[in-house]
Amino acid sequence: MKGFDDLSSKWLWPRRIDWTNFSSAWQEANLGKAFTNNTIITIVSLLFIILIEACASYPLARFQTKFNKLLYTVFISALIIPPLTILVPLYQFFIDIHGMNTYWGIVVLHITFNLPITIFLYTGFISTLPRELDEAAMMDGMSRIGLFFKMILPLLKLVTATVLIMTGVGVWNDYQFSLFFLQKVEMRTVTVALATFFGPQSSNVGWVAAGSLIAVLPITLLYLFLQRYFITGLSSGAVKG
């Protein structure tokens, strides 16, 4: 990394390599605790997003009633609502239910606001699965719940990989919700912690760059691991959505 006094913007090899920005960023922003917060929030959010919204998408895809079509339309219509437009009432609501500065509060927010796009993908993908699977399983005496968890859910690995990447990146990199709903220092996420390096008096770009590089590594590894499923799952989930 460039030294603190090197402000050049040219793409040239620096005069010396300075690794202190990484250690300074880690210590000054308390990135160890921030990474722990990010990991807990992201993993728990993704688990509930996949479980709840895959279960919700199954009846929407299999039972094309007027009510289900209306419900699906409502879910998809929510995609056009920017989260920040309802920030004030949402903020007051979370104060009333004591959800501020809690893991469960921020997890509920991520589950809710990722619901439209996830239902869109899962519903479209499940619609491509032949109904004969359901009929054959139920003729063998399997219940709807058993059918979903034993047959349908394992077939959703392609679209689940897409959901993991899309929502995982969004939850890991979230700034707006974390800034307003996790205000205690010990509850800060990585993005909020790195933002503390920018102030009215000074800004330490070197620390921010080093911290950002550290922060992007986990989600980059997730993408590299799941990339072969990503495009296939995205296109399959959008076919009939």
Buried (B, 14 or more C-beta within 10 A) or exposed (E): BBBBEEEEEEEEEEEEEBEEBBEBBBEBBBBEBBBEBBBBBBEBBBEBBBEBBBBBBBBBBBEEEEEBEEBBEEBBEBEEEEEEEEBEEBEEEBEEEEBBBBBEBBBBBBBEBBBBBBBBBBBBBBBBBEEEEBEEBEEEEBEBEEBBBEBBBEBBEBBBBBBBBBBBBBBBBBEBBBBBBBEEEEBBBBBBBBBBBEEEEEEBEBBBBBBEBBBBEBBEEBBEEBEEBBEEBBBBBBEEB
